[in-house]
Amino acid sequence: MAMVSLEQFLSTVTVEADDGRFAHLFSDAVSRIPSDVRPLVSLASVRLRRRGRMKGLAGLTRWSEHSKRRMPSGGPGTQTITYYSSLLDHLSDEAYVAILVHELAHAWLNEHVAPAQSPEREREADGLAARWGFQLELEQLSREAEAIGDSVY
C-alpha cells in the first residue's frame, strides 16, 4: 500500500514546533497515512505548546470561520491543531503518535464529514485513525491513559 508524504497530505500547513521528538514522530505518522486519503486543505497550522487550559489535554483541533480560505464545501474556514507537550512528554512514542493521528483524523472529519452526520467525534476520530493503520498506537495510548488515570484528548 502506498503512503502519503507530509507535503501531499498537509500541503498548505504551517508547523510551529521547536521539538525534535515532535517533528520526527509527526513526520513519521503523516507518512504512514494511506495515499488514497484525501489531503487536508482546511488545516492551516499545527502547533506545539507547553500546556493547555484543561487537565489531561494532549491535543485540540479548532475550527475558525474567520478566514478568506474556502473549504471544499464552498464555505470559508480553517482549522488549527494544537498539541500540548506537558502530557505528550510522558507518553511512549506509540501513544504520542496515537494523539498526533487522532487530532489529524478530527481535522479530516471536520473537513469531509458534515457535523450533523458525525455526532460522536471522539470515537469516529479513533475509528478513522485505526482505518489509517494506527490501531496498535491507539491501543497503547489507551493502556497508558488508563495507567495514569486520565483522558488525554
N, C-alpha and C positions, 0 to 999 in steps of 0.2 A: 504494500500500500504506500503510495507517495505521500509525503508530508509537506506541510506548508512552511514557507520561510517567514521570518519576522516581517520583512518588507512586504510580502504578499498579503498577510493577514492583517497587518496594522500599518498600512502604507502612509497614513496621514497622522500618526500618533506621535506626540512628544513624550518621551520617557524622562522623568525627573527623579533620578535615584543615584546617589553617590555611595553605592554599597556594592562591592564585588560579588558577594553571595547572591544578592537580589538579581543583579544583572545576569549572572551566569544561569541561575535557576529560571528566571523569566524567559530568557532567550531559548533555553533548552525546552521549556514547557511549550512555548509557542511553536517551536519547530516540530513538535510531536503531534500537533493538530492535523488531522487528515486534510489533504489538499483539496478535497471536494467541498469543504466547508466554505461558505461564502465569507468574504472578508468583512471585517468590522469597519464601516465607513463613518459611523457616528461617534466613534471613540476619539476624542481629541487629545486626552492626556492620561498618562499613568504616572502616579506619584508615590514616593515612599516617604512617609513621615514617621516621627518617633512614636506618637500615641494619638489615639482618638478620644472622643468625649465619653464613650461608653466602655465600661469594663469588659474585657474579653473580646473587643472588636479587633479583627485582624485585617479586614478589608471592607470597602464600601464602594458601591457603584452609584453614582449620582447622575441624574438627567437634568439638563438645563435647556429651557426653550429660548433662552436669551442668546441666540446665535443666528448668524446670517447663513450658516450652512444649511443645506436641505437634506432631509432624510430620503432614503429610497421611497418611502411612502408619500413624499412630497412636502411634508411638514418640516418646519425648522427644528433644530436642536442638536445638541452634542452631549456626550457622556464623558465623565471623568471617573477613573478608578483610583482610589487612594488606598494604599496598603500601609499597615502600621507595624513597624519593626519591634515595638515593645513586646508584642506577643509572638510575632514571627520568629524572632531571635531564639525563642525557647522551643521551637519545633524542629523535628528532623527534616532533612531535605525533602523526603517524600510528603510529609504533612504540609510543608511550606508550599510545595508545588500544587498540592490539592487546593490550597487557598488561592493561589495565583490563577489557576484554571477555573475554579468556581466563580470568581469575580468576572473573568473573561466570558464565561458562559452567561452570567447575568447580563452583561453588556450586549452579547449576541442576541439573547432572548428579547431584551428591550427593543432592539432594532428590528428583529424579524418576526416577532410574535406580538400581536396587539395585547395590551394589558387585560382586556376583557376576556381574552382566550387563555390567560395564564394566571389564575388566581393563587396558585401555590408555588411561588417563585423559588424558594429555597430548595425544595425537593426537585423542581424542574431544572434548576441550575446544576445540582448534583447529577441528575439523570443525563443531562447533556454532556457534562464533563466525563461521565462514565462512558457514554457513547463515543466520545473522542479518544478513549483509550486510557483513562486515568482512574480506573476502578481501584487498583491497588493503593494508589496515593490517597484516595478518598477513605478507604478502609483504615489506613494508617492514621489519618487525621482523626477519624472517629475514635480510635483507640487512645490517641494522645489527648484529645479533648476530654474524654471520659476520665483519664488518669489525673488530669489537673482540675477536673470538675468545672469545666467552662464550656460555653457555647462560643465558638471562635469566629462565627460570621453571621 
